[in-house]
Amino acid sequence: MTTRGGEVVPRTVPPKAREATSESPVCHVRTSSAVADPAAQADLVAERRGS
């Protein structure tokens, strides 16, 4: 779990949040190769949020 802006973000990103995050160009570039693998994409998104 990661605290972001006083909000607890679960390791597994909800589909809706993942869709919203994929709108970001940087995130899209990082996850474009993992689009076929939702689990890997969620990990990348969570890693990005944690940094």
C-alpha positions in Angstrom: 0.0 0.0 0.0 1.2 3.5 -0.8 0.0 6.7 0.7 -0.5 9.4 -1.9 -1.8 12.8 -1.0 -3.2 11.4 2.3 -5.0 8.7 0.3 -4.2 5.0 0.5 -3.5 3.5 -2.9 -3.8 -0.3 -3.0 -1.0 -2.3 -4.8 -3.7 -3.6 -7.2 -5.0 -0.6 -9.2 -8.7 -0.7 -9.9 -9.6 -0.9 -13.7 -11.1 2.6 -13.7 -8.0 4.1 -12.1 -5.8 2.2 -14.5 -7.8 3.6 -17.5 -7.5 7.1 -16.2 -3.8 6.7 -15.6 -3.2 5.3 -19.1 -4.2 8.7 -20.4 -0.8 10.1 -19.3 1.7 10.0 -22.2 4.6 9.0 -19.9 2.6 6.2 -18.3 1.4 5.0 -21.7 5.0 4.8 -23.0 6.1 2.8 -19.9 3.1 0.4 -20.0 2.6 0.1 -23.7 4.5 -3.2 -23.8 2.5 -4.5 -20.8 -1.0 -3.6 -22.1 -1.6 -7.3 -22.9 -0.7 -8.1 -19.3 -3.0 -6.2 -16.9 -1.1 -7.4 -13.8 2.3 -6.1 -15.1 0.6 -2.9 -16.1 -0.9 -2.5 -12.6 2.6 -3.1 -11.1 4.1 -0.4 -13.3 1.4 2.0 -12.4 1.7 1.3 -8.7 5.5 1.7 -9.0 5.1 5.0 -10.8 2.7 6.2 -8.0 5.1 5.1 -5.3 8.0 7.2 -6.7 
